[in-house]
Amino acid sequence: MAFESLGEKLKSVFNKLTGRGLLSESDVKDAMRQVRMALLEADVNFKVAKEFVAKVSERCVGAEVMKSLTPGQQVIKIVNEELTALMGSTNARLETASKPPTVIVLCGLQGAGKTTFAGKLARMLKKGGRNPLLAACDLARPAAVEQLKVVGGQVDVPVFTGTGDPVSVAKAARTEAENKHFDTLIVDTAGRLHVDEMLMGEITDICTAVSPTEVLLVADAMTGQDAVNIADAFSKAAPLTGVVLTKMDGDTRGGAALSMKAVTQKPIKFVSVGEKLDQIEVFHPDRMAQRILGMGDIMTLIEKAQQQFDQEKAQEMEAKLRKAEFTLDDYLEQMDQIKEMGGFGEIAGILPQLKGVKMDADDSVIKRTEAIIRSMTPQERHRPEIINSSRRRRIARGSGTQVSDVNRLINDFNTMKKTIKQITRTFGSNKRRFKMPF
Amino acid sequence: MKGIEKTRNSLWSRMAGLFTRSLDEDFFEALEESLILADVGVNTALEMVEELRAVTKQKKITSPELAREALAEIAEEKLGSVQPDFSGPCLILVVGVNGAGKTTTIARLSQRFKMQGRKVMMVAGDTFRAAASEQLGQWAQRTEAQFVRGSEGSDPAAVIFDGINAARARQCDIVLCDTAGRLHSRKNLMEELKKIHSVAAKGFIGKVLTMLVLDATMGLNGLEQARVFDEAIKIDGITLTKLDGTAKGGVVLAVSDQLGIPVWFCGVGEKEDDLQPFDANAYAHTLFK
């Protein structure tokens, strides 16, 4: 996940601050210099980093911090607020046109991920009850139209294609959307370099032809210092309304996310975090700031859990937990659900508190756990207490693990069961509805 | 070097003002800033400035003109210069993150080798992305290269194995293997790449080279990409794409300096023949002269 190294560096700067009772001006100055370096190394735009640090320093040196009893905490709070402001204070929703169709034009450099994002957006809108149409206006790259067709097929959204020039295809797509009552039209355009004047003119023409409600700049989250020039050129050529950051799963930096809003003055609307078509998130600046600072992003995790989990199943599980009838089968099911959420790795990206644990290893733990439980008989899964040493040996052989692994699993399970009993006793008595931890 | 002019123009416009003033503390600080702005990376930028400081002191350089010369030399040294050797039967495994420009680069390489009278085989090892094989297939047609592909979702290593066999049967002496774009942070995909590489290395009679395609608009991230790919399968050379778009490409300095991987080619335009051999001397001197 992005921001890992930036977060870590900031944390080490703050650790030095929070340990102290009083902060002198030079302490703050020193810390801010390190913050600036950390930002630059994370590919945050030079000017943006400079301004950011200036703003934070000003507030830090002011009365706000110096009089505080916990000045270190105060500094973190200010950095958090300024980071949020840097990325846009509120999360921006997708606008809809008063008279359908809502036209969304996607533009950006080659290889930014426009076509994949078009598919993800179409899928998301469709899930939200909209009726989108995709328009393949990338006539430059070989097989780009086929790619969109395949992607469209995967998300079950029709794709409009045509030949000739992209402007007339876009126009025809709009007419098609109007005639066939699609409420949203997503226009995928060819990648273009921001220094190519002719192609930049084409994007202007496409926008004039289809009068879009949203023009989104699709940008690679790994873009370096050049992000400024790219954003600048595109906002001159087209009436940009927002930015989409792709490949956010790529790296530990992601400075573009921090610079984009400041440079374009346009909000970041979505982030795209993987190769699968459901890996798209609405961008929340406040949550992202918290993620960077290592405070964790509980909201996203809860939303993710809600998306993945079957309500009925959750209730069933809750009932079982209340009666303390939790079995190894249920344990297995929970493991499956964690896997569906993208495994421990993805969850750890959202909750930096888990960082200490080796996450790659943990996903293999899930697999091993699964293997062990699947090697048990239904009876054993239901009543683990009957598993004696000979059964343990058999299970270990069956799952290709060691007896010690089996022992550990059973111990873990028992501890978990005990904890659950305690929790249900506390929460169950006052009839408060308690949420599953995952 | 064509195309780098723009790189120079933008980098230079900031630096131009620099080399007119006296070489004081402010000068070095401003130089450091411009280098960071060019995506050279904090570490390499600091190093270069330190070296320049030392050189100017040692040689008692006071004229900005000579300082500029010295800086160009430092940059050239960091870039190094290793010319790739594609003689004899040769397989090039082309790798990189999503959207770096792997497929386009292969098309351009194919064009280049064809002009040199070599017989080229293209292998569509990207079985993941929708219509990736079609894209490469169209390029193969345009550049009159042989072409082997698998079905979508099939094992890329198997497709490359087939490609190697087909290359032998059709007597191609250059095999260009495309691979699916993979983010360097995806561990399982990097493992897959290791497997592809070992299959290629075992199956092919002749040189097996690995080439990383780097997007020049990428920031320091490019350095991290190069590091991780190099760890997985030793990278022999780099092709820098979209160089005309960016005002920068400074990240090559960081990559060559810190990882010692040479740059072989740079892509500068939209046409098939817009791929140029990288010339460290010319690059360094266009940047700073």
HADDOCK unambig.tbl for C-alpha pairs under 7 A between the chains (distance, minus, plus):
assign (segid A and resid 41 and name CA) (segid B and resid 42 and name CA) 6.37 0.50 0.50
assign (segid A and resid 43 and name CA) (segid B and resid 219 and name CA) 6.08 0.50 0.50
assign (segid A and resid 43 and name CA) (segid B and resid 220 and name CA) 6.48 0.50 0.50
assign (segid A and resid 46 and name CA) (segid B and resid 37 and name CA) 6.49 0.50 0.50
assign (segid A and resid 110 and name CA) (segid B and resid 99 and name CA) 6.89 0.50 0.50
assign (segid A and resid 111 and name CA) (segid B and resid 98 and name CA) 6.88 0.50 0.50
assign (segid A and resid 111 and name CA) (segid B and resid 99 and name CA) 3.51 0.50 0.50
assign (segid A and resid 111 and name CA) (segid B and resid 100 and name CA) 6.08 0.50 0.50
assign (segid A and resid 111 and name CA) (segid B and resid 101 and name CA) 6.86 0.50 0.50
assign (segid A and resid 112 and name CA) (segid B and resid 99 and name CA) 6.12 0.50 0.50
assign (segid A and resid 113 and name CA) (segid B and resid 99 and name CA) 6.86 0.50 0.50
assign (segid A and resid 142 and name CA) (segid B and resid 135 and name CA) 4.88 0.50 0.50
assign (segid A and resid 142 and name CA) (segid B and resid 138 and name CA) 6.42 0.50 0.50
assign (segid A and resid 143 and name CA) (segid B and resid 131 and name CA) 6.06 0.50 0.50
assign (segid A and resid 143 and name CA) (segid B and resid 134 and name CA) 5.73 0.50 0.50
assign (segid A and resid 143 and name CA) (segid B and resid 135 and name CA) 4.61 0.50 0.50
assign (segid A and resid 146 and name CA) (segid B and resid 131 and name CA) 5.74 0.50 0.50
assign (segid A and resid 147 and name CA) (segid B and resid 130 and name CA) 4.85 0.50 0.50
assign (segid A and resid 147 and name CA) (segid B and resid 131 and name CA) 4.59 0.50 0.50
assign (segid A and resid 150 and name CA) (segid B and resid 130 and name CA) 5.94 0.50 0.50
assign (segid A and resid 151 and name CA) (segid B and resid 130 and name CA) 6.71 0.50 0.50
assign (segid A and resid 193 and name CA) (segid B and resid 245 and name CA) 5.41 0.50 0.50
assign (segid A and resid 194 and name CA) (segid B and resid 245 and name CA) 6.37 0.50 0.50
assign (segid A and resid 195 and name CA) (segid B and resid 245 and name CA) 5.59 0.50 0.50
assign (segid A and resid 222 and name CA) (segid B and resid 218 and name CA) 5.83 0.50 0.50
assign (segid A and resid 222 and name CA) (segid B and resid 219 and name CA) 6.61 0.50 0.50
assign (segid A and resid 222 and name CA) (segid B and resid 221 and name CA) 6.11 0.50 0.50
assign (segid A and resid 223 and name CA) (segid B and resid 217 and name CA) 5.83 0.50 0.50
assign (segid A and resid 223 and name CA) (segid B and resid 218 and name CA) 4.38 0.50 0.50
assign (segid A and resid 223 and name CA) (segid B and resid 219 and name CA) 5.42 0.50 0.50
assign (segid A and resid 224 and name CA) (segid B and resid 39 and name CA) 6.62 0.50 0.50
assign (segid A and resid 224 and name CA) (segid B and resid 217 and name CA) 6.13 0.50 0.50
assign (segid A and resid 224 and name CA) (segid B and resid 218 and name CA) 4.83 0.50 0.50
assign (segid A and resid 224 and name CA) (segid B and resid 219 and name CA) 3.21 0.50 0.50
assign (segid A and resid 224 and name CA) (segid B and resid 220 and name CA) 6.51 0.50 0.50
assign (segid A and resid 225 and name CA) (segid B and resid 37 and name CA) 5.98 0.50 0.50
assign (segid A and resid 225 and name CA) (segid B and resid 38 and name CA) 6.90 0.50 0.50
assign (segid A and resid 225 and name CA) (segid B and resid 39 and name CA) 6.06 0.50 0.50
assign (segid A and resid 225 and name CA) (segid B and resid 219 and name CA) 6.09 0.50 0.50
assign (segid A and resid 226 and name CA) (segid B and resid 217 and name CA) 6.13 0.50 0.50
assign (segid A and resid 226 and name CA) (segid B and resid 246 and name CA) 6.43 0.50 0.50
assign (segid A and resid 226 and name CA) (segid B and resid 247 and name CA) 6.85 0.50 0.50
assign (segid A and resid 250 and name CA) (segid B and resid 183 and name CA) 5.40 0.50 0.50
assign (segid A and resid 250 and name CA) (segid B and resid 184 and name CA) 6.76 0.50 0.50
assign (segid A and resid 250 and name CA) (segid B and resid 185 and name CA) 5.62 0.50 0.50
assign (segid A and resid 251 and name CA) (segid B and resid 185 and name CA) 6.19 0.50 0.50
